[in-house]
Amino acid sequence: METQQQVWHNMNGKIFQKSITELVEEAIIREQANGHRLKVCVGSDSHVYGDAINYATAVVFIREGKGAFTFIRKEREIQTISIKERMLKEVNKSVEIAYTICAVLDAYGVEMEVHADINTDPDFKSNVALKDAMGYILGMGYVFKAKPHAFASSNCADMMV
């Protein structure tokens, strides 16, 4: 399996040469100094292109009543996997980032949700991974959201894959 991991950037394409932990802490300090109450939502999405899978992970900062901004990481893997494996890989990418930033969020009193791009309707293919994804995210101690409430994955990350 070939993996190419890129750096973090914003929705406009500006690239940041810092770790996600540094970006999150700087953003919290700046936003709280400006009087904003924050919530962070982490989610991933993927699209298949032949034998390649493009992934995007989004860390979305919601300023209560004042809009939002996002940090994005893109990855590309060459492999063929089932829909369930791909959905759980998306969830794993989100949980990895949530775990990386949770200490910073806790230190500043910022709530976090982990969003899964998995449909709660059993008529959709992604639903095959719902129970496993929910168990994984909740088992890690995070707030879990699935479609249609999982905008970090189904909207923000989706726009970038």
Disulfide bonds with the S-S distance in Angstrom:
none
